[in-house]
């Protein structure tokens, strides 16, 4: 319904130049010759067309406006008057200005498109899509920007098969833009190295803590004082139907069973986000839960769970997925359903980016 209204408004806006020309012609035809309101309407048409149409469309709109005004003056016998010549010259000048405006708008859009391509390339380089199968598990990952063309955020994910099992991370770096991307690169780089080398998930978390502490010494201002990363680390040991989790101030993952049951995996002992070790040292302790065949592990950032509707109500993925066994059988389809539902819940205006990973044990 919302998309239909948006499409209707878009069509109406694009038809405005033609409507203005038609309205100007009707106004001129229905009023005495001394009334000169029509040029204002016909002159407005090219200016409205400038940001909406291509250069060719803007030129054609200007030509149409001039042609209609000229035809009206000829038909009504007023072309010999000085006012009529002034009106024509005004519409011509406005049409030329509209073409220049269109040129500037197009150049700005080209620059913006170039910036978006660079940002997307950086995003793909830092967050490559994982393979569909890793270590015998079905994997799907998804990154959703809050708004089309929005700046790169600090959400992150990574999956890696290691001698200790398949290890994953989903996290959210404080901040946005290239500074956040730099911190994301640090976290993912440290994770990939530590996931391969460290024997326990707790040791991986400590390596990330030290990596972020080093990164903070290279930053300035508020990022150096308040930079942190919420994250969930997960480990799926080879041959064991379990999952181990270390949660550092992040939303609790969900374990989705094949019968539609949803179980949040809350941390036994809440811990501070990564990068806040100077506030205190607490040993990381991994929680363990059964992960049977046919179940799916869902990890996500708060862009999903903190999406609000018009009444300020948060989206609850656990409630939204409970009892829906049909959407839990394939990770990619599951993430697609979540993406659609959270945007519908928030009216298409999500406040934050979100990163999602779904892992299914066949």
BAGU-623140 format. One record per residue (C-alpha): x, y, z; residue in three letters. Coordinates in Angstrom, 1 decimal. Layout:
x = X y = Y z = Z resn = ALA
...
This chain:
x = 0.0 y = 0.0 z = 0.0 resn = UNK
x = 2.8 y = 2.4 z = 1.0 resn = UNK
x = 4.8 y = 1.6 z = -2.2 resn = UNK
x = 1.6 y = 2.2 z = -4.3 resn = UNK
x = 1.1 y = 5.7 z = -2.8 resn = UNK
x = 4.8 y = 6.6 z = -3.4 resn = UNK
x = 4.5 y = 5.4 z = -7.0 resn = UNK
x = 1.4 y = 7.5 z = -7.5 resn = UNK
x = 3.0 y = 10.7 z = -6.0 resn = UNK
x = 6.1 y = 10.1 z = -8.2 resn = UNK
x = 4.0 y = 9.9 z = -11.3 resn = UNK
x = 2.1 y = 13.0 z = -10.4 resn = UNK
x = 5.3 y = 15.0 z = -9.8 resn = UNK
x = 6.7 y = 13.9 z = -13.1 resn = UNK
x = 3.6 y = 15.0 z = -14.9 resn = UNK
x = 3.7 y = 18.5 z = -13.3 resn = UNK
x = 5.4 y = 20.3 z = -16.2 resn = UNK
x = 2.8 y = 19.1 z = -18.7 resn = UNK
x = 0.0 y = 20.0 z = -16.2 resn = UNK
x = 1.5 y = 23.5 z = -15.8 resn = UNK
x = 1.6 y = 24.1 z = -19.5 resn = UNK
x = -2.0 y = 22.9 z = -20.0 resn = UNK
x = -3.2 y = 25.0 z = -17.0 resn = UNK
x = -1.5 y = 28.0 z = -18.4 resn = UNK
x = -3.0 y = 27.5 z = -21.8 resn = UNK
x = -6.5 y = 27.0 z = -20.3 resn = UNK
x = -6.1 y = 30.1 z = -18.1 resn = UNK
x = -5.0 y = 32.2 z = -21.0 resn = UNK
x = -7.8 y = 31.0 z = -23.2 resn = UNK
x = -10.5 y = 31.6 z = -20.6 resn = UNK
x = -9.5 y = 35.1 z = -19.5 resn = UNK
x = -9.3 y = 38.4 z = -21.3 resn = UNK
x = -6.2 y = 39.2 z = -23.3 resn = UNK
x = -5.1 y = 41.8 z = -20.8 resn = UNK
x = -4.6 y = 39.1 z = -18.1 resn = UNK
x = -1.0 y = 37.8 z = -18.1 resn = UNK
x = -1.0 y = 34.9 z = -15.7 resn = UNK
x = -0.3 y = 32.2 z = -18.3 resn = UNK
x = 3.4 y = 33.1 z = -18.8 resn = UNK
x = 4.1 y = 32.4 z = -15.1 resn = UNK
x = 2.6 y = 29.0 z = -15.4 resn = UNK
x = 4.3 y = 28.1 z = -18.7 resn = UNK
x = 7.6 y = 29.5 z = -17.5 resn = UNK
x = 7.4 y = 27.4 z = -14.3 resn = UNK
x = 7.1 y = 24.2 z = -16.4 resn = UNK
x = 10.8 y = 24.1 z = -17.6 resn = UNK
x = 12.1 y = 24.9 z = -14.1 resn = UNK
x = 10.0 y = 22.1 z = -12.6 resn = UNK
x = 11.2 y = 19.7 z = -15.3 resn = UNK
x = 14.9 y = 20.6 z = -14.7 resn = UNK
x = 15.5 y = 18.3 z = -11.7 resn = UNK
x = 13.1 y = 15.7 z = -12.8 resn = UNK
x = 13.8 y = 15.1 z = -16.5 resn = UNK
x = 16.8 y = 14.4 z = -18.7 resn = UNK
x = 18.5 y = 17.2 z = -20.6 resn = UNK
x = 16.5 y = 16.3 z = -23.7 resn = UNK
x = 13.3 y = 16.2 z = -21.7 resn = UNK
x = 14.0 y = 19.6 z = -20.2 resn = UNK
x = 14.7 y = 21.2 z = -23.6 resn = UNK
x = 11.5 y = 19.7 z = -25.0 resn = UNK
x = 9.5 y = 21.1 z = -22.1 resn = UNK
x = 11.0 y = 24.5 z = -22.7 resn = UNK
x = 10.2 y = 24.3 z = -26.4 resn = UNK
x = 6.6 y = 23.2 z = -25.6 resn = UNK
x = 6.1 y = 26.1 z = -23.2 resn = UNK
x = 7.3 y = 28.6 z = -25.8 resn = UNK
x = 5.3 y = 27.0 z = -28.6 resn = UNK
x = 2.1 y = 27.0 z = -26.5 resn = UNK
x = 2.5 y = 30.6 z = -25.5 resn = UNK
x = 3.3 y = 31.6 z = -29.1 resn = UNK
x = 0.3 y = 29.7 z = -30.5 resn = UNK
x = -2.0 y = 31.4 z = -27.9 resn = UNK
x = -0.8 y = 34.9 z = -28.8 resn = UNK
x = -1.1 y = 34.2 z = -32.6 resn = UNK
x = -4.6 y = 32.7 z = -32.1 resn = UNK
x = -5.8 y = 35.6 z = -30.0 resn = UNK
x = -4.2 y = 38.3 z = -32.1 resn = UNK
x = -2.0 y = 39.7 z = -29.4 resn = UNK
x = 1.4 y = 38.9 z = -30.9 resn = UNK
x = 2.0 y = 42.5 z = -32.1 resn = UNK
x = 1.8 y = 43.9 z = -28.5 resn = UNK
x = 5.0 y = 44.6 z = -26.6 resn = UNK
x = 3.7 y = 42.6 z = -23.6 resn = UNK
x = 3.4 y = 39.5 z = -25.7 resn = UNK
x = 7.0 y = 39.8 z = -26.9 resn = UNK
x = 8.2 y = 40.3 z = -23.3 resn = UNK
x = 6.3 y = 37.2 z = -22.3 resn = UNK
x = 7.9 y = 35.1 z = -25.0 resn = UNK
x = 11.4 y = 36.4 z = -24.2 resn = UNK
x = 10.8 y = 35.6 z = -20.5 resn = UNK
x = 9.7 y = 32.1 z = -21.2 resn = UNK
x = 12.7 y = 31.5 z = -23.5 resn = UNK
x = 15.2 y = 32.9 z = -21.0 resn = UNK
x = 13.6 y = 30.7 z = -18.2 resn = UNK
x = 13.8 y = 27.7 z = -20.4 resn = UNK
x = 17.5 y = 28.3 z = -21.1 resn = UNK
x = 18.1 y = 28.7 z = -17.3 resn = UNK
x = 16.2 y = 25.4 z = -16.7 resn = UNK
x = 18.6 y = 23.6 z = -19.1 resn = UNK
x = 21.6 y = 25.0 z = -17.2 resn = UNK
x = 20.0 y = 23.9 z = -13.9 resn = UNK
x = 19.4 y = 20.4 z = -15.3 resn = UNK
x = 23.0 y = 20.2 z = -16.3 resn = UNK
x = 24.2 y = 21.1 z = -12.8 resn = UNK
x = 21.7 y = 18.6 z = -11.2 resn = UNK
x = 23.0 y = 15.8 z = -13.5 resn = UNK
x = 26.6 y = 16.6 z = -12.7 resn = UNK
x = 25.8 y = 16.5 z = -9.0 resn = UNK
x = 24.0 y = 13.2 z = -9.4 resn = UNK
x = 27.0 y = 11.7 z = -11.3 resn = UNK
x = 29.3 y = 12.8 z = -8.5 resn = UNK
x = 27.0 y = 11.3 z = -5.9 resn = UNK
x = 26.8 y = 8.0 z = -7.9 resn = UNK
x = 30.6 y = 7.9 z = -8.1 resn = UNK
x = 30.9 y = 8.4 z = -4.3 resn = UNK
x = 28.3 y = 5.6 z = -3.8 resn = UNK
x = 30.2 y = 3.3 z = -6.0 resn = UNK
x = 33.4 y = 3.9 z = -4.1 resn = UNK
x = 31.6 y = 3.5 z = -0.8 resn = UNK
x = 30.0 y = 0.2 z = -2.0 resn = UNK
x = 33.4 y = -1.0 z = -3.2 resn = UNK
x = 34.9 y = -0.3 z = 0.1 resn = UNK
x = 32.0 y = -2.0 z = 1.9 resn = UNK
x = 32.4 y = -5.1 z = -0.3 resn = UNK
x = 36.2 y = -5.2 z = 0.2 resn = UNK
x = 35.8 y = -5.0 z = 4.0 resn = UNK
x = 32.7 y = -7.3 z = 4.2 resn = UNK
x = 32.9 y = -9.9 z = 1.4 resn = UNK
x = 30.0 y = -12.2 z = 1.0 resn = UNK
x = 30.7 y = -15.6 z = 2.7 resn = UNK
x = 30.4 y = -18.8 z = 0.8 resn = UNK
x = 27.0 y = -20.5 z = 0.9 resn = UNK
x = 28.5 y = -23.6 z = 2.6 resn = UNK
x = 31.3 y = -23.4 z = 5.2 resn = UNK
x = 32.4 y = -26.4 z = 7.3 resn = UNK
x = 29.2 y = -28.3 z = 6.4 resn = UNK
x = 26.9 y = -25.4 z = 7.5 resn = UNK
x = 24.6 y = -23.4 z = 5.2 resn = UNK
x = 25.5 y = -19.7 z = 5.5 resn = UNK
x = 23.8 y = -16.5 z = 4.5 resn = UNK
x = 24.8 y = -12.9 z = 5.3 resn = UNK
x = 23.2 y = -9.6 z = 4.5 resn = UNK
x = 24.0 y = -5.9 z = 5.0 resn = UNK
x = 21.2 y = -3.4 z = 4.8 resn = UNK
x = 21.8 y = 0.3 z = 4.8 resn = UNK
x = 19.2 y = 2.4 z = 6.7 resn = UNK
x = 18.5 y = 4.5 z = 3.6 resn = UNK
x = 19.4 y = 4.3 z = 0.0 resn = UNK
x = 22.7 y = 6.1 z = -0.7 resn = UNK
x = 23.4 y = 6.4 z = 3.0 resn = UNK
x = 27.0 y = 6.6 z = 4.2 resn = UNK
x = 28.8 y = 3.5 z = 5.2 resn = UNK
x = 28.1 y = 2.3 z = 8.7 resn = UNK
x = 30.0 y = 0.4 z = 11.2 resn = UNK
x = 28.1 y = -2.9 z = 11.2 resn = UNK
x = 30.3 y = -6.0 z = 10.5 resn = UNK
x = 30.3 y = -9.7 z = 10.1 resn = UNK
x = 32.8 y = -12.5 z = 9.2 resn = UNK
x = 32.7 y = -16.2 z = 9.0 resn = UNK
x = 35.8 y = -18.5 z = 9.0 resn = UNK
x = 36.4 y = -22.2 z = 9.1 resn = UNK
x = 39.2 y = -23.0 z = 11.5 resn = UNK
x = 40.8 y = -26.0 z = 13.2 resn = UNK
x = 38.6 y = -25.2 z = 16.2 resn = UNK
x = 35.4 y = -25.1 z = 14.2 resn = UNK
x = 33.5 y = -22.6 z = 12.2 resn = UNK
x = 33.8 y = -19.2 z = 14.0 resn = UNK
x = 31.7 y = -16.1 z = 13.4 resn = UNK
x = 31.5 y = -12.5 z = 14.5 resn = UNK
x = 28.7 y = -10.0 z = 14.1 resn = UNK
x = 29.3 y = -6.5 z = 15.5 resn = UNK
x = 28.6 y = -2.8 z = 15.4 resn = UNK
x = 31.3 y = -0.2 z = 15.6 resn = UNK
x = 30.3 y = 3.1 z = 17.1 resn = UNK
x = 30.1 y = 5.8 z = 14.4 resn = UNK
x = 29.6 y = 6.0 z = 10.7 resn = UNK
x = 31.6 y = 6.9 z = 7.6 resn = UNK
x = 35.2 y = 6.0 z = 6.6 resn = UNK
x = 36.3 y = 6.2 z = 10.3 resn = UNK
x = 33.9 y = 3.4 z = 11.2 resn = UNK
x = 35.0 y = 1.4 z = 8.1 resn = UNK
x = 38.6 y = 1.7 z = 9.4 resn = UNK
x = 37.6 y = 0.3 z = 12.8 resn = UNK
x = 35.6 y = -2.5 z = 11.0 resn = UNK
x = 38.7 y = -3.4 z = 9.0 resn = UNK
x = 40.7 y = -3.6 z = 12.3 resn = UNK
x = 38.1 y = -5.8 z = 14.0 resn = UNK
x = 37.7 y = -8.2 z = 11.1 resn = UNK
x = 41.4 y = -8.4 z = 10.4 resn = UNK
x = 42.1 y = -9.2 z = 14.1 resn = UNK
x = 39.2 y = -11.7 z = 14.1 resn = UNK
x = 40.4 y = -13.7 z = 11.1 resn = UNK
x = 43.9 y = -14.0 z = 12.5 resn = UNK
x = 42.8 y = -14.8 z = 16.1 resn = UNK
x = 40.1 y = -17.2 z = 15.0 resn = UNK
x = 42.8 y = -19.3 z = 13.3 resn = UNK
x = 45.3 y = -19.2 z = 16.0 resn = UNK
x = 43.5 y = -19.0 z = 19.4 resn = UNK
x = 42.3 y = -22.3 z = 21.0 resn = UNK
x = 39.3 y = -20.7 z = 22.7 resn = UNK
x = 36.6 y = -18.2 z = 21.9 resn = UNK
x = 37.5 y = -16.3 z = 25.0 resn = UNK
x = 41.1 y = -15.8 z = 23.8 resn = UNK
x = 39.7 y = -14.5 z = 20.4 resn = UNK
x = 37.7 y = -11.9 z = 22.3 resn = UNK
x = 40.8 y = -10.8 z = 24.2 resn = UNK
x = 42.8 y = -10.5 z = 20.9 resn = UNK
x = 40.1 y = -8.2 z = 19.6 resn = UNK
x = 40.2 y = -6.1 z = 22.8 resn = UNK
x = 43.9 y = -5.6 z = 22.4 resn = UNK
x = 43.6 y = -4.7 z = 18.7 resn = UNK
x = 41.0 y = -2.1 z = 19.4 resn = UNK
x = 43.1 y = -0.7 z = 22.2 resn = UNK
x = 45.9 y = -0.2 z = 19.8 resn = UNK
x = 43.6 y = 1.4 z = 17.2 resn = UNK
x = 42.3 y = 3.9 z = 19.8 resn = UNK
x = 45.9 y = 5.3 z = 20.3 resn = UNK
x = 45.9 y = 6.3 z = 16.6 resn = UNK
x = 42.6 y = 8.1 z = 16.8 resn = UNK
x = 41.7 y = 11.6 z = 18.0 resn = UNK
x = 38.8 y = 13.4 z = 19.6 resn = UNK
x = 35.6 y = 11.6 z = 20.5 resn = UNK
x = 36.5 y = 8.4 z = 18.6 resn = UNK
x = 39.6 y = 8.0 z = 20.8 resn = UNK
x = 37.6 y = 8.7 z = 24.0 resn = UNK
x = 34.3 y = 6.8 z = 23.3 resn = UNK
x = 35.1 y = 4.4 z = 20.5 resn = UNK
x = 33.8 y = 0.8 z = 21.1 resn = UNK
x = 32.4 y = -2.2 z = 19.3 resn = UNK
x = 29.5 y = -4.4 z = 20.4 resn = UNK
x = 30.0 y = -7.9 z = 19.2 resn = UNK
x = 28.9 y = -11.5 z = 19.4 resn = UNK
x = 31.5 y = -14.2 z = 18.8 resn = UNK
x = 30.2 y = -17.7 z = 17.9 resn = UNK
x = 31.9 y = -21.1 z = 17.6 resn = UNK
x = 30.5 y = -24.2 z = 16.0 resn = UNK
x = 32.8 y = -27.1 z = 16.8 resn = UNK
x = 33.3 y = -29.7 z = 14.1 resn = UNK
x = 31.3 y = -32.9 z = 15.0 resn = UNK
x = 29.6 y = -31.5 z = 18.0 resn = UNK
x = 26.0 y = -30.3 z = 17.9 resn = UNK
x = 26.6 y = -27.2 z = 20.0 resn = UNK
x = 27.3 y = -23.5 z = 19.7 resn = UNK
x = 29.5 y = -21.5 z = 22.0 resn = UNK
x = 29.0 y = -17.8 z = 22.3 resn = UNK
x = 30.9 y = -14.8 z = 23.8 resn = UNK
x = 28.7 y = -11.7 z = 23.9 resn = UNK
x = 30.2 y = -8.3 z = 24.3 resn = UNK
x = 27.3 y = -5.9 z = 24.9 resn = UNK
x = 25.4 y = -7.0 z = 21.7 resn = UNK
x = 21.8 y = -8.1 z = 21.1 resn = UNK
x = 21.4 y = -11.8 z = 22.0 resn = UNK
x = 21.5 y = -14.2 z = 19.0 resn = UNK
x = 18.4 y = -16.4 z = 18.3 resn = UNK
x = 18.3 y = -20.1 z = 17.9 resn = UNK
x = 15.6 y = -21.0 z = 15.5 resn = UNK
x = 14.4 y = -24.7 z = 15.6 resn = UNK
x = 12.9 y = -26.5 z = 12.7 resn = UNK
x = 9.5 y = -26.7 z = 14.4 resn = UNK
x = 9.3 y = -22.9 z = 14.6 resn = UNK
x = 10.4 y = -22.5 z = 18.2 resn = UNK
x = 12.6 y = -19.5 z = 18.8 resn = UNK
x = 15.1 y = -19.4 z = 21.7 resn = UNK
x = 17.1 y = -16.2 z = 22.5 resn = UNK
x = 20.7 y = -17.1 z = 23.6 resn = UNK
x = 21.3 y = -14.5 z = 26.4 resn = UNK
x = 24.7 y = -14.1 z = 27.9 resn = UNK
x = 25.0 y = -15.7 z = 31.4 resn = UNK
x = 27.2 y = -12.8 z = 32.5 resn = UNK
x = 26.7 y = -9.5 z = 30.7 resn = UNK
x = 30.0 y = -8.0 z = 29.5 resn = UNK
x = 31.2 y = -4.6 z = 28.2 resn = UNK
x = 31.6 y = -4.0 z = 24.5 resn = UNK
x = 35.0 y = -4.5 z = 22.9 resn = UNK
x = 37.3 y = -1.5 z = 23.3 resn = UNK
x = 36.2 y = -0.6 z = 26.8 resn = UNK
x = 38.7 y = -2.7 z = 28.7 resn = UNK
x = 40.1 y = 0.4 z = 30.5 resn = UNK
x = 36.9 y = 0.6 z = 32.5 resn = UNK
x = 37.6 y = -2.8 z = 34.1 resn = UNK
x = 38.8 y = -6.3 z = 33.4 resn = UNK
x = 36.4 y = -9.2 z = 33.5 resn = UNK
x = 37.3 y = -12.6 z = 32.2 resn = UNK
x = 35.3 y = -13.7 z = 29.1 resn = UNK
x = 33.2 y = -16.8 z = 29.6 resn = UNK
x = 31.7 y = -18.6 z = 26.7 resn = UNK
x = 28.1 y = -19.8 z = 27.0 resn = UNK
x = 27.2 y = -23.1 z = 25.4 resn = UNK
x = 23.9 y = -24.3 z = 23.9 resn = UNK
x = 22.7 y = -27.3 z = 21.9 resn = UNK
x = 22.6 y = -26.7 z = 18.1 resn = UNK
x = 20.7 y = -29.7 z = 16.6 resn = UNK
x = 20.3 y = -30.6 z = 13.0 resn = UNK
x = 17.7 y = -28.5 z = 11.2 resn = UNK
x = 18.2 y = -25.5 z = 13.5 resn = UNK
x = 19.3 y = -22.1 z = 12.4 resn = UNK
x = 21.5 y = -19.6 z = 14.4 resn = UNK
x = 20.6 y = -16.0 z = 13.7 resn = UNK
x = 23.1 y = -13.2 z = 14.6 resn = UNK
x = 22.2 y = -9.5 z = 14.0 resn = UNK
x = 23.0 y = -6.0 z = 14.8 resn = UNK
x = 20.6 y = -3.5 z = 16.6 resn = UNK
x = 19.5 y = -2.0 z = 13.3 resn = UNK
x = 17.1 y = -5.0 z = 13.3 resn = UNK
x = 15.9 y = -5.1 z = 16.9 resn = UNK
x = 15.7 y = -1.3 z = 17.3 resn = UNK
x = 13.7 y = -0.5 z = 14.2 resn = UNK
x = 10.6 y = 1.4 z = 15.4 resn = UNK
x = 7.2 y = 1.7 z = 13.9 resn = UNK
x = 5.1 y = 4.9 z = 13.9 resn = UNK
x = 4.1 y = 4.4 z = 17.5 resn = UNK
x = 7.7 y = 3.9 z = 18.7 resn = UNK
x = 7.4 y = 0.1 z = 19.1 resn = UNK
x = 10.6 y = -1.9 z = 18.5 resn = UNK
x = 10.7 y = -4.7 z = 16.0 resn = UNK
x = 11.1 y = -8.0 z = 17.8 resn = UNK
x = 12.6 y = -10.7 z = 15.5 resn = UNK
x = 11.9 y = -13.4 z = 18.0 resn = UNK
x = 8.2 y = -12.7 z = 18.1 resn = UNK
x = 8.2 y = -12.1 z = 14.3 resn = UNK
x = 9.7 y = -15.5 z = 13.5 resn = UNK
x = 8.1 y = -17.7 z = 16.2 resn = UNK
x = 5.9 y = -20.4 z = 14.8 resn = UNK
x = 7.0 y = -19.8 z = 11.2 resn = UNK
x = 8.8 y = -23.0 z = 10.4 resn = UNK
x = 8.4 y = -22.4 z = 6.7 resn = UNK
x = 10.8 y = -19.4 z = 6.7 resn = UNK
x = 13.5 y = -21.1 z = 8.8 resn = UNK
x = 14.5 y = -23.8 z = 6.4 resn = UNK
x = 16.9 y = -21.8 z = 4.2 resn = UNK
x = 19.2 y = -19.0 z = 5.5 resn = UNK
x = 19.0 y = -16.8 z = 2.5 resn = UNK
x = 15.2 y = -16.8 z = 2.4 resn = UNK
x = 15.1 y = -16.2 z = 6.2 resn = UNK
x = 17.2 y = -13.0 z = 5.8 resn = UNK
x = 15.1 y = -11.9 z = 2.9 resn = UNK
x = 11.9 y = -12.2 z = 5.0 resn = UNK
x = 13.5 y = -10.3 z = 7.9 resn = UNK
x = 14.6 y = -7.5 z = 5.6 resn = UNK
x = 11.1 y = -7.1 z = 4.1 resn = UNK
x = 9.4 y = -7.2 z = 7.5 resn = UNK
x = 11.7 y = -4.8 z = 9.3 resn = UNK
x = 11.3 y = -2.2 z = 6.5 resn = UNK
x = 7.5 y = -2.7 z = 6.6 resn = UNK
x = 7.5 y = -2.3 z = 10.4 resn = UNK
x = 9.5 y = 0.9 z = 10.2 resn = UNK
x = 7.6 y = 2.3 z = 7.3 resn = UNK
x = 10.7 y = 2.0 z = 5.0 resn = UNK
x = 12.6 y = 4.5 z = 7.2 resn = UNK
x = 15.1 y = 2.5 z = 9.2 resn = UNK
x = 17.1 y = 4.6 z = 11.6 resn = UNK
x = 20.3 y = 2.4 z = 11.6 resn = UNK
x = 22.1 y = 0.0 z = 9.3 resn = UNK
x = 21.8 y = -3.7 z = 10.0 resn = UNK
x = 24.0 y = -6.8 z = 9.5 resn = UNK
x = 22.6 y = -10.3 z = 9.6 resn = UNK
x = 24.1 y = -13.8 z = 9.5 resn = UNK
x = 22.1 y = -17.0 z = 9.5 resn = UNK
x = 23.8 y = -20.4 z = 9.9 resn = UNK
x = 21.8 y = -23.6 z = 9.5 resn = UNK
x = 23.0 y = -27.0 z = 10.5 resn = UNK
x = 21.6 y = -29.4 z = 7.8 resn = UNK
